[in-house]
Amino acid sequence: MSYIKDNIMDIAKEIEEICHRMGRDPKEVQLIAVTKTIDAERIREAIVHGITDVGENKVQEILSKYDDVKNVRWHMIGHLQTNKVKYIIDKVQLIHSLDRFHLAEEINKRAKQINRIMDVLVQVNIAQEETKFGIDAKDVYGFIDQIRGLEHIRIQGLMAMAPFVEDPEEVRIYFRKMKQLFDEIKGRNMPGVEMKYLSMGMTNDYKVAIEEGSNMIRIGTGIFGKRNYQK
Ligand SMILES: *Cc1c(COP(=O)(O)O)cnc(C)c1O
């Protein structure tokens, strides 16, 4: 039996168990397999075992695997340089890492050129870490107001990365804050803004994230094992 299959089945079981306990429908939690450093063959194996969505944090990696990995939706989950938007604008389903106005303008421009509307999430730097990208929680409203008029962008939710800690209980508070912000924005019913996805939770902390209301989790190590950055 393949370890990738086993891991995917274990995670599906966890999602089901947590949702059952929380009174949520497991189908509302979308699992994204994070495939950075993972070769096309292993990604295809994950797809055989039920993965429908994959996430990459580098444009170059999407481009190098794109033709070898079919029947899957691609997500851009990492920091996106403005000058690379043009390479992925026709390839990705959702950009999770919108974190500055200039980037929004570029996505809007490139999406318009190919006559599509690009779905995006606003990345929030929820713990105000200097090492992380994202908008401060207090500035999210202003940022959304600034970009929601861009006609070829559709704001579909929020994304966050919690601080790296050993015990995920320590970051529960940040997931809770994200859910509050998400619900608040949703409650305002702003034209052009749909709060549909709350993308948070990785291998180490996804269980807590789901308990706190995440509906999109991004898991790499938990599916494919430890990453090898050497190659
Ligand atoms: C690498 C990465 C993940 C997955 O991390 P794991 O700990 O391997 O599950 C999730 N989100 C982003 C933005 C990442 O870069």
The ligand as an SDF file (V2000), in Angstrom:
LIG
                    3D

 15 15  0  0  0  0  0  0  0  0999 V2000
    4.4250   24.7020    2.5200 C   0  0  0  0  0  0  0  0  0  0  0  0
    3.1190   25.3740    2.7260 C   0  0  0  0  0  0  0  0  0  0  0  0
    2.0350   24.6870    3.3010 C   0  0  0  0  0  0  0  0  0  0  0  0
    2.0820   23.2360    3.7490 C   0  0  0  0  0  0  0  0  0  0  0  0
    2.9580   23.0350    4.7980 O   0  0  0  0  0  0  0  0  0  0  0  0
    3.0680   21.5970    5.5270 P   0  0  0  0  0  0  0  0  0  0  0  0
    3.5470   21.9080    6.8640 O   0  0  0  0  0  0  0  0  0  0  0  0
    4.0350   20.7950    4.7230 O   0  0  0  0  0  0  0  0  0  0  0  0
    1.7280   20.9930    5.5140 O   0  0  0  0  0  0  0  0  0  0  0  0
    0.8370   25.3870    3.4420 C   0  0  0  0  0  0  0  0  0  0  0  0
    0.7180   26.6690    3.0720 N   0  0  0  0  0  0  0  0  0  0  0  0
    1.7340   27.3500    2.5190 C   0  0  0  0  0  0  0  0  0  0  0  0
    1.5190   28.7700    2.1360 C   0  0  0  0  0  0  0  0  0  0  0  0
    2.9610   26.7340    2.3320 C   0  0  0  0  0  0  0  0  0  0  0  0
    3.9750   27.4240    1.7900 O   0  0  0  0  0  0  0  0  0  0  0  0
  1  2  1  0
  2  3  1  0
  2 14  2  0
  3  4  1  0
  3 10  2  0
  4  5  1  0
  5  6  1  0
  6  7  2  0
  6  8  1  0
  6  9  1  0
 10 11  1  0
 11 12  2  0
 12 13  1  0
 12 14  1  0
 14 15  1  0
M  END
$$$$
